[in-house]
Amino acid sequence: MPDSRYLIGLIQMSPEADPKANLATAVDRVREAAGEGARLIVLPELFRTRYFCQREDPACFDLAEPVSGATTTALGRVARELEVAVIAPIFERRAPGVYHNSVAVIDASGEVAGLYRKMHIPDDPAYYEKYYFTPGDLGFEAVRTIVGSVGTLICWDQWYPEAARLAALRGASVLVYPTAVGWHPHEKEAHGKAQLDAWRTIQRAHAIANGVFVAAANRVGFEECAGGGIEFWGSSFIADPFGVILAEAAADKEQTIYAEIDPERIEEVRRNWPFLRDRRVDAYGGITERFLF
Amino acid sequence: MPDSRYLIGLIQMSPEADPKANLATAVDRVREAAGEGARLIVLPELFRTRYFCQREDPACFDLAEPVSGATTTALGRVARELEVAVIAPIFERRAPGVYHNSVAVIDASGEVAGLYRKMHIPDDPAYYEKYYFTPGDLGFEAVRTIVGSVGTLICWDQWYPEAARLAALRGASVLVYPTAVGWHPHEKEAHGKAQLDAWRTIQRAHAIANGVFVAAANRVGFEECAGGGIEFWGSSFIADPFGVILAEAAADKEQTIYAEIDPERIEEVRRNWPFLRDRRVDAYGGITERFLF
């Protein structure tokens, strides 16, 4: 039996320097989104902090916390109170020297129902994530919550059709992507439009290929750093299972956007465009190779 | 050492009832495209015939031919004469009862350098391809030609990121998709725009995910059939390795479109957005499963 319809809320925010203040803001905005009727609420990647990966600094590891830490405690409390599920990104301290860029799926019970550790770790100028984050070791999963099955992925995972496919094959009805992506100021004029468009396009394509909803919650605003800084491009959005944009945030301000996740729409799209029926699973083995040439 | 730059030409055509006339038209248009400087020229799926898959009729198997048949002979001759590579779709008769929806890659020598048999076979109202075509058994390949390495895929393959990925991992610099896709007249008003947009979006996403050029050559025009007919939507296009549309044909007329395939652009895009670097090949094994739930 399909799940019921529900409202998803994506919180687009501009984290400030103080992690405690960001957590308080997140709790307020979860409360606000729940007030609007959202039952699944998504926060952006690493929302507790500025995007510290703009530089490599061992002191930044102090910003990490265990899964059972302040973030999941505070958000678990509000999730239970409001009976909502919350996608809570954390900078996870797993052991000394083992840190992950993670997402805790907090269900309406207030408990952590699932944990995802970012599998694809970028490392590009001003996105020095390979310095901070051990690649995830929990694979691509979907987590059963009060609203249905949610596939959790994070930012750079957005560029990998394999990740979306595997989370969808696990039964997810929505893929959520907490994100921190933006423009290098010196590139924006020449490449900014194409970059944002590529980012939106590939995620819409994940929706289409898999017949699932896709929701990306990005941070927004300029974060300074010696040598440049990043202008996070906001533009959080929700696409339906045929890639149609249902809601989209501005590129330059904090905002919460909402859309209805309707399992009947998944049924309809997959029935009319039955891509999953015809997958050539006998012929995809090469996908596990690095390159075939 | 990267290949050289070259011009690709996509022939968007409206096949008529007579297969001989269609072949003559194709030869003329290949000649014309070569005259414009194209070195790789792509014809639409099953261009020798009307889209007979609108109905299930055993007599239509008479339209099939072996790989070494009239189509590759005529196109091989013109390819050799003009020193161009031609992507030549054929309705392949392999053995009694074994037919494929195939593409012969004819190199500038005039010889068939590679054969691709459509791997993903659709079957939907008015696209009864499972009746006619045995699923391909040659996998996803790239074929070395005078202009470089070409990944050949066909129509319904467009909806499968796995197919694009595997052809790209084989070293293709361009993925070509001979196509026959259109609107059901009764659906066009309600769904037509979203269908065309999804089709374009997912192929642009293959370009982005893999850092390759993507080229789709569609048929165009209305083909009648008892009970409805299909309005083929044309809109053939070429996208660069970041998904930017370089050229796009009209939705309602025959046309040949051109764009430059520049291996330096692949280098640039993959260097700045190094998605292939970070693939989690250790974690993609589930891709060969039908479903994981």
Interface residues (C-beta under 8 A of the other chain):
Chain A: M119 H120 I121 P122 D124 P135 G139 F140 A142 S149 W156 W159 Y160 P161 E162 A163 R165 L166 L169 R170 G171 A194 D197 A198 T201 I202 R204 A205 H206 I208 A209 F242 G243 V244 N272 W273 P274 F275 L276 D278 R279 R280 V281 D282 A283 Y284 G285 G286 I287 T288 E289 R290 F291 L292 F293
Chain B: M119 H120 I121 P122 D124 P135 G139 F140 A142 S149 W156 W159 Y160 P161 E162 A163 R165 L166 L169 R170 G171 A194 D197 A198 T201 I202 R204 A205 H206 I208 A209 F242 G243 V244 N272 W273 P274 F275 L276 D278 R279 R280 V281 D282 A283 Y284 G285 G286 I287 T288 E289 R290 F291 L292 F293
